[in-house]
Amino acid sequence: MLLFCVSAFAQTPNFNNAISINTTFTNDSVINPFSGDTVTGIGISGDIIFNSDTSFVRMIVDDGSNQFLIYETYPMLEDTNVFSFTYECEESCFFDSYIPTDIILQVSDASLIIDEINWSNIFNS
């Protein structure tokens, strides 16, 4: 029954726009790839390389008054030190709408390669 409930109510983000980044980040950074559009969800795809057991990567979207976690990971959560991720969006997937201003990247002893930032302007009920 629990499996049915989880699968019946699980939502998958439906991103209808993409911003190509193709950049590697090895330090904390702030990027602004947005053009002032209203979004209902943001997800990121790319690769991560951990250099040690204390490495971590965190990506946060900021709308000027709130911050939402896009993705966070560290070696204890992963099976390998080199991996890819697709459409990650922990807190940034489903909103009525907001206008993102920045993405805050926190990178410690790791390499974060962002291939693409996907976003949607489609409202999900």
Summary of the structure (lengths in Angstrom):
residues: 125
radius of gyration: 15.0
end to end distance: 23.5
largest distance: 45.0
contacts: 355
relative contact order: 0.38
helix: 9%
strand: 50%
